[in-house]
Amino acid sequence: MSTRSSLTEAGQTAGKALQGYRARLMSNQNTWCVVSVPTPAWACRVFPHETEETAVARLWTEILRAVRVSEESDPLQHGRARICSAEDGRFF
Protein backbone atom coordinates (compact mmCIF):
# COMPACT_ATOMS: atom_id res chain seq x y z
CA MET A 1 0.00 0.00 0.00
CA SER A 2 1.40 3.43 -0.91
CA THR A 3 1.88 6.25 1.57
CA ARG A 4 -0.77 8.29 -0.20
CA SER A 5 -3.41 5.56 -0.01
CA SER A 6 -2.49 4.91 3.64
CA LEU A 7 -3.03 8.58 4.45
CA THR A 8 -6.32 8.60 2.54
CA GLU A 9 -7.51 5.50 4.39
CA ALA A 10 -6.46 6.96 7.75
CA GLY A 11 -8.32 10.18 6.98
CA GLN A 12 -11.46 8.33 5.97
CA THR A 13 -11.33 6.12 9.05
CA ALA A 14 -10.85 9.12 11.34
CA GLY A 15 -13.67 10.96 9.57
CA LYS A 16 -16.08 8.09 10.17
CA ALA A 17 -14.98 7.71 13.78
CA LEU A 18 -15.44 11.43 14.46
CA GLN A 19 -18.85 11.90 12.78
CA GLY A 20 -20.84 11.78 16.01
CA TYR A 21 -18.42 14.05 17.81
CA ARG A 22 -18.46 16.62 15.00
CA ALA A 23 -22.26 16.57 14.83
CA ARG A 24 -22.46 17.24 18.59
CA LEU A 25 -19.79 19.93 18.32
CA MET A 26 -21.58 21.79 15.52
CA SER A 27 -24.93 21.66 17.36
CA ASN A 28 -23.45 22.91 20.67
CA GLN A 29 -24.24 19.67 22.50
CA ASN A 30 -20.73 19.22 23.94
CA THR A 31 -19.97 20.55 27.40
CA TRP A 32 -16.59 22.22 27.60
CA CYS A 33 -14.25 22.81 30.46
CA VAL A 34 -10.91 24.45 29.78
CA VAL A 35 -8.41 24.41 32.60
CA SER A 36 -4.97 25.91 32.66
CA VAL A 37 -2.40 25.95 35.42
CA PRO A 38 0.34 28.57 35.40
CA THR A 39 3.74 27.08 34.75
CA PRO A 40 6.90 28.98 35.59
CA ALA A 41 7.77 29.29 31.89
CA TRP A 42 4.36 30.74 31.03
CA ALA A 43 4.33 33.06 34.02
CA CYS A 44 7.81 34.39 33.23
CA ARG A 45 6.75 35.02 29.65
CA VAL A 46 3.71 37.00 30.79
CA PHE A 47 5.63 38.83 33.54
CA PRO A 48 9.22 38.89 32.26
CA HIS A 49 10.44 41.46 34.78
CA GLU A 50 9.33 39.47 37.83
CA THR A 51 11.04 36.65 39.67
CA GLU A 52 9.71 33.20 38.82
CA GLU A 53 7.88 32.92 42.14
CA THR A 54 6.28 36.35 41.81
CA ALA A 55 5.39 35.77 38.16
CA VAL A 56 3.58 32.52 38.97
CA ALA A 57 1.69 34.16 41.85
CA ARG A 58 0.67 37.11 39.65
CA LEU A 59 -0.47 34.80 36.86
CA TRP A 60 -2.63 32.85 39.32
CA THR A 61 -4.12 36.15 40.50
CA GLU A 62 -4.93 37.23 36.95
CA ILE A 63 -6.45 33.87 35.98
CA LEU A 64 -8.67 33.86 39.06
CA ARG A 65 -9.69 37.48 38.39
CA ALA A 66 -10.54 36.63 34.76
CA VAL A 67 -12.84 33.80 35.84
CA ARG A 68 -14.36 35.91 38.60
CA VAL A 69 -13.06 33.93 41.57
CA SER A 70 -12.36 36.07 44.60
CA GLU A 71 -12.99 36.29 48.31
CA GLU A 72 -15.73 38.87 47.69
CA SER A 73 -17.68 37.26 44.85
CA ASP A 74 -19.61 34.10 44.13
CA PRO A 75 -18.35 32.56 40.85
CA LEU A 76 -21.42 30.33 40.59
CA GLN A 77 -23.69 33.36 40.77
CA HIS A 78 -21.67 35.07 38.04
CA GLY A 79 -21.85 31.94 35.88
CA ARG A 80 -25.59 31.58 36.30
CA ALA A 81 -26.10 35.26 35.42
CA ARG A 82 -24.02 34.83 32.25
CA ILE A 83 -26.01 31.76 31.23
CA CYS A 84 -29.27 33.67 31.72
CA SER A 85 -27.88 36.57 29.69
CA ALA A 86 -26.89 34.21 26.87
CA GLU A 87 -30.28 32.52 26.88
CA ASP A 88 -32.19 35.77 26.47
CA GLY A 89 -29.75 37.22 23.94
CA ARG A 90 -28.10 39.87 26.12
CA PHE A 91 -24.78 38.04 26.24
CA PHE A 92 -23.93 38.58 22.60
C-alpha positions as CSV (number, residue, x, y, z in Angstrom):
1,M,0.0,0.0,0.0
2,S,1.4,3.4,-0.9
3,T,1.9,6.2,1.6
4,R,-0.8,8.3,-0.2
5,S,-3.4,5.6,0.0
6,S,-2.5,4.9,3.6
7,L,-3.0,8.6,4.4
8,T,-6.3,8.6,2.5
9,E,-7.5,5.5,4.4
10,A,-6.5,7.0,7.7
11,G,-8.3,10.2,7.0
12,Q,-11.5,8.3,6.0
13,T,-11.3,6.1,9.1
14,A,-10.8,9.1,11.3
15,G,-13.7,11.0,9.6
16,K,-16.1,8.1,10.2
17,A,-15.0,7.7,13.8
18,L,-15.4,11.4,14.5
19,Q,-18.9,11.9,12.8
20,G,-20.8,11.8,16.0
21,Y,-18.4,14.1,17.8
22,R,-18.5,16.6,15.0
23,A,-22.3,16.6,14.8
24,R,-22.5,17.2,18.6
25,L,-19.8,19.9,18.3
26,M,-21.6,21.8,15.5
27,S,-24.9,21.7,17.4
28,N,-23.5,22.9,20.7
29,Q,-24.2,19.7,22.5
30,N,-20.7,19.2,23.9
31,T,-20.0,20.6,27.4
32,W,-16.6,22.2,27.6
33,C,-14.3,22.8,30.5
34,V,-10.9,24.4,29.8
35,V,-8.4,24.4,32.6
36,S,-5.0,25.9,32.7
37,V,-2.4,26.0,35.4
38,P,0.3,28.6,35.4
39,T,3.7,27.1,34.7
40,P,6.9,29.0,35.6
41,A,7.8,29.3,31.9
42,W,4.4,30.7,31.0
43,A,4.3,33.1,34.0
44,C,7.8,34.4,33.2
45,R,6.8,35.0,29.7
46,V,3.7,37.0,30.8
47,F,5.6,38.8,33.5
48,P,9.2,38.9,32.3
49,H,10.4,41.5,34.8
50,E,9.3,39.5,37.8
51,T,11.0,36.6,39.7
52,E,9.7,33.2,38.8
53,E,7.9,32.9,42.1
54,T,6.3,36.4,41.8
55,A,5.4,35.8,38.2
56,V,3.6,32.5,39.0
57,A,1.7,34.2,41.8
58,R,0.7,37.1,39.7
59,L,-0.5,34.8,36.9
60,W,-2.6,32.9,39.3
61,T,-4.1,36.2,40.5
62,E,-4.9,37.2,36.9
63,I,-6.4,33.9,36.0
64,L,-8.7,33.9,39.1
65,R,-9.7,37.5,38.4
66,A,-10.5,36.6,34.8
67,V,-12.8,33.8,35.8
68,R,-14.4,35.9,38.6
69,V,-13.1,33.9,41.6
70,S,-12.4,36.1,44.6
71,E,-13.0,36.3,48.3
72,E,-15.7,38.9,47.7
73,S,-17.7,37.3,44.9
74,D,-19.6,34.1,44.1
75,P,-18.3,32.6,40.8
76,L,-21.4,30.3,40.6
77,Q,-23.7,33.4,40.8
78,H,-21.7,35.1,38.0
79,G,-21.8,31.9,35.9
80,R,-25.6,31.6,36.3
81,A,-26.1,35.3,35.4
82,R,-24.0,34.8,32.3
83,I,-26.0,31.8,31.2
84,C,-29.3,33.7,31.7
85,S,-27.9,36.6,29.7
86,A,-26.9,34.2,26.9
87,E,-30.3,32.5,26.9
88,D,-32.2,35.8,26.5
89,G,-29.7,37.2,23.9
90,R,-28.1,39.9,26.1
91,F,-24.8,38.0,26.2
92,F,-23.9,38.6,22.6
